[in-house]
């Protein structure tokens, strides 16, 4: 039991599961979708354009956003984030680029709902 | 062992949303708070009751802070770069209105409160001129 919890806690540092709220990432991600996120990639490299990431909201640090990387400025260490559905998205167009260290998690896999399960 | 169900339960919600889905911006919010300041300052000067006068000051400071907040929301959130082309003095008016709200907060000067109302009316005119009224108010209400 204890070993199981320890293994689970250790795994959560690299893998975690989150639920999507809001529709700025439609149609790729819909509200209620459950996503496995991983933090190994960005421990080793910067995010790349096209990847879906979790980012600390620059305006409200306790909140995490899920958006797609539009551009990366490696020199300045800044990332531009956009929602897939621009009309329903608050993103870098409004709050500017975010620091690369505000992004730790990459959205890897949707496991719920099962009909749309798969890699992102 | 931790069950698969436990492991697959989301630990948190992540936001893919839009900040202001309603898009409601109305300078009347600022105007009402500023009117409140104006009347309270009048009552302050008309009264000799020290306790009442102190209460006037406390309430006025809170209302003035609210006024400032509503002015800032118009300035930062409602107005867009294209509105600035239409009204080149937009920043100046909003800035002066913010400053005037601070002055009303600090003083019991009725003239300052009147000036604040005038500046909010200028924001109102720019808001109407950029279609804010049509976008914001549900029809059926006189403007």
Interface residues (C-beta under 8 A of the other chain):
Chain A: X1 X4 X5 X7 X8 X11 X12 X16 X17 X18 X19 X20 X21 X22 X23 X24 X25 X29 X31 X34 X35 X54 X57 X63 X64 X65 X66 X67 X83 X88 X89 X90 X94 X111 X112
Chain B: X1 X2 X6 X7 X8 X9 X10 X11 X12 X13 X14 X15 X16 X17 X18 X19 X20 X21
